[in-house]
């Protein structure tokens, strides 16, 4: 599990640098990777606006990167919680990393609340429960990553 979370966090760090690519994995039987050997996705191509996740109130915009790539084993998502929006309180089934890019919010973890802002990272472990509320006048923008199942 630690290795999976490390890989997930490493992928997010790569995204922070602006490189929205991922290398494909290849078996040893292949002599050369198929061209071009990476995937580029743009926000405008994957943007979906709708209700907040997990039954939370308000509106949010989600950007799910590389969902259609079956060989990529991680979820990499940008989430924008618009003013008044919240991710509903829910049980976490796998380790998940939240990295906050901008805005302010209140995170609830296992019944306790604490503020979050740009530059904060939260690791939610399997079996814990959490929710997230946008606070302030600006959108709360974060990256979320976890292993696909």
LINRA-V814492 format. One record per backbone hydrogen bond with DSSP energy under -1.0 kcal/mol. CO is the residue of the C=O (numbers start at 1). NH is the residue of the N-H. If there is no record, write none. Layout:
CO | NH
CO | NH
This chain:
1 | 5
2 | 6
3 | 7
4 | 8
5 | 9
6 | 10
7 | 11
8 | 12
9 | 13
10 | 14
11 | 15
12 | 16
13 | 17
14 | 19
15 | 18
18 | 20
19 | 21
20 | 41
27 | 30
42 | 45
43 | 47
48 | 62
50 | 60
53 | 56
53 | 88
57 | 86
58 | 52
59 | 82
60 | 50
61 | 80
62 | 48
63 | 78
66 | 69
69 | 72
73 | 148
75 | 146
76 | 65
77 | 144
78 | 63
79 | 142
80 | 61
81 | 140
82 | 85
85 | 134
87 | 132
90 | 130
92 | 127
96 | 124
97 | 145
98 | 122
99 | 143
100 | 119
102 | 141
104 | 135
105 | 116
106 | 133
107 | 114
108 | 131
109 | 112
112 | 109
114 | 107
116 | 105
117 | 120
120 | 100
122 | 98
124 | 96
125 | 128
128 | 92
129 | 110
130 | 90
131 | 108
132 | 87
133 | 106
140 | 81
141 | 101
141 | 102
142 | 79
143 | 99
144 | 77
145 | 97
146 | 75
